[in-house]
Every structure is written in structure tokens, then in C-alpha cells.
Amino acid sequence: MSSPQSSAQLDLFREQIINAAKNKTSLSIEGGGTKSWYGNANHFEKLHTSAYSGILEYQPEELVITACAGTPLKEIEAALDEKNQVLAFEPPHFGHNASFGGAIAAGLAGPGRISVGNLRDFVLGARILDGKGQDLSFGGKVMKNVAGYDVSRLLPGSMGTLSLLLEASVKVLPKPAATTTLRCQISQVRALKLLNEWAGQPLPLSASCWISNANDDGELTIRLAGAAAAVKAAIPLMGAAVNIIELDPKIAKEFWSNLREQNLTAFTNLETDKTLYRLSLPAACGPISIPNMSYDIVLEWHGQQRWIKAPGDEATFATMKEIASSNGGHASRFKQGADVDPAYQRFTQLSEQAHSQSLEIVQMRLRSAFDPAGVFATSRLP
């Protein structure tokens, strides 16, 4: 049951939502504020969730944790660490004050996403306040409890444009018994070929990252995680295909953390007139090239997620969208330099892509059902 303090906080949330509906304005939801730069800019009144915090229930034996949206992400990860468990999708924090609700709303996953699945796959249930101030619950706290459409899985990646997330239950996993990281120097073509081959084999391949500029040779880093015997057996098999070295565990841990938090040089040296583009592509997509342009590139998820640092103008974004769309994917302006116009559209719109145009109607209907008065219509998503 809710405590008097949490009930009072819910009443404040509800009052703020109802007033916004009456005044025909919108509310921009914010937890720790570490991802306030993500998505299209807006200047609407903030609805702060940080006061609605706390782990409500944690069942290590059931691999489920339930917490309030304002709960610091580091608090949840610390509780899991005590029981040798983790959020396997490795959500990026992008700051010390990252919140549980913010991680879910952003829908971002780290290096482990390629082996365990997306954040959305781990959400079991959610409690929300919709645009009418109604307190609604969906899903539950076990995997086999959903009949019909699983509404709670609409929330990851919605960036607060559907409803106010109050609480969520997510599946957690035990830490792998063994982990090791391998590294080699290799071309992009060769890296993608090997990663696709290894992904089709029974190898404990947990994460991968290739970093370089344009089509030059680059550095491929691979993480193996799983049963100790499986990890040990995989090393010579992969070493037979390419000259690899095994990284010191401390160096490896720091690398994967910096990749997740985008603290590597490839991400941090963003010039004021440049943009960090994110391309989401199918597994079968080979190397891509951008003619007449100098750029840095980072490949994650065996090439299914690609980060390209390039000029921040509209023409370059149009090129990125065309490349992604022609390969069956999509592009977004993930981060922008200080001199890039903040009013620029940050995402590829559904109507721009033949393979997603039909989803635009579904999106409109969902928003109308959850939020008929447009309380959460901040346009952070197109």
C-alpha cells in the first residue's frame, strides 16, 4: 500500500496534470535531468518526479525489482549488486542523478543489448497517471501475467510523451559467472564479417565495439560473458580468425563503462558545429560510407547501432537519413554541438520511411487514448 507521503505526492502530480489539461498547456517530465538534452527541445513547465522515490519490492529469487520512477538508478544497481544481479540491458546514466523512470522513458540500452535484448523486453509492469490524471496499472511482476496487448512496454522510449510513469517492475539477471574482453586491430569490413559469423555460432558473445574514422583500420573490442568453460573455450576459437589480445579486467571494465556512458574520445570531442548521429540498422547491413566527408564512426551491437560524428547541418542529416532508410533502418541527431540549431528535428519521422509510415496512425491513436488533452505533448518525440 502507498504511504501517506507517496499518496500526497500522487495528489500533487494529479493536480498538476489536471491543471495543465484545463489550461491547455503541456508538462515536460523530468527525473534526475541527466537526459534533458535528449530529443527535441521544449520549454514547457517541468513535472519533477525525483520526490517519488524508493524501491518498493525486490525479489532476488524471482529476478524482479519494482521501484518508483524517481528512484536514483545507482540506488537500484547497488541493491542488485548486493545480490550479484544486474540490469542486463545496461542503461546509460549520462550523469550521477539518473533516475529509474528516466532510464525507462529514454529507452536506451548499453553494450549488452545485443545479447540480452532491449530495455523494453525487461519491463514486466507499470503504474502511470494518464493525461486525465487517472491512476492506471498494466502488466505485473512476473513474466507470464499478460493477457492481450502489453501496454507497459509502450513506455520505454516514449520520453514522457504518453503519460507520467509512476512505478515499474523490471526483470533482472544474475551476473555472468565469467567475463573477459578481447581486442584486435581490424578493418570495418572484416570486423562486420567476423561479428556476423560469430553471432551465428554458440559463442558467449556479450558485446562488441569497433572504433575508427571513415574506412581505415580500427580497433575491435569484444566482450565474452557466460559460463566459465564457455568463455575459456571461445577465446582460442576466435583467436584463430584474428590476432587478439586479452585486456586486463580493470581496463576492460572501464572501457565498457565509458562506452555505455559515451565517455570515450570518439564521443567526447564533439566540435561545436558537429552532431553525433545515431544510426539503427538491420543485422545484415554491411559497411556504409559517406562520400566527400570526413567523419568518426563507432559500431556497436555487431554493427546494428552506429555512431557517426559529422557536420550538424540539415544536408548532412538528410544524407544520414537516406543511408539509414535505404538499408532498412533510421537515423537521429543524438547529441549536438553548441553551434548547431537546437530547433532542428532530432529524429527521423515515421512518415519519411516507407517501412514505418503505417505506424504514424498507431502513434496518433495511442497518444489520443493516453492523453486526449495533450498534457504530455511536448514534441520531444516527433
BELSULGI-V17557 format. One record per run of one state. SS is the DSSP state (H for helix, E for strand, - for the rest). FROM is the first residue (numbers start at 1). TO is the last residue. If there is no record, write none. Layout:
BEGIN
ss->SS from->FROM to->TO
ss->SS from->FROM to->TO
END
This chain:
BEGIN
ss->- from->1 to->3
ss->H from->4 to->23
ss->- from->24 to->26
ss->E from->27 to->30
ss->- from->31 to->44
ss->E from->45 to->48
ss->- from->49 to->54
ss->E from->55 to->59
ss->H from->60 to->62
ss->- from->63 to->63
ss->E from->64 to->68
ss->- from->69 to->71
ss->E from->72 to->72
ss->H from->73 to->82
ss->- from->83 to->84
ss->E from->85 to->86
ss->- from->87 to->98
ss->E from->99 to->99
ss->H from->100 to->106
ss->- from->107 to->112
ss->H from->113 to->116
ss->- from->117 to->118
ss->H from->119 to->122
ss->E from->123 to->129
ss->- from->130 to->134
ss->E from->135 to->139
ss->- from->140 to->150
ss->H from->151 to->154
ss->- from->155 to->163
ss->E from->164 to->171
ss->- from->172 to->172
ss->E from->173 to->174
ss->- from->175 to->177
ss->E from->178 to->186
ss->- from->187 to->187
ss->H from->188 to->199
ss->- from->200 to->204
ss->E from->205 to->213
ss->- from->214 to->217
ss->E from->218 to->226
ss->- from->227 to->227
ss->H from->228 to->239
ss->- from->240 to->244
ss->E from->245 to->246
ss->- from->247 to->248
ss->H from->249 to->260
ss->- from->261 to->264
ss->H from->265 to->268
ss->- from->269 to->273
ss->E from->274 to->280
ss->- from->281 to->295
ss->E from->296 to->300
ss->H from->301 to->303
ss->- from->304 to->304
ss->E from->305 to->311
ss->- from->312 to->313
ss->H from->314 to->326
ss->- from->327 to->329
ss->E from->330 to->336
ss->- from->337 to->346
ss->E from->347 to->347
ss->- from->348 to->349
ss->H from->350 to->352
ss->- from->353 to->358
ss->H from->359 to->370
ss->- from->371 to->382
END
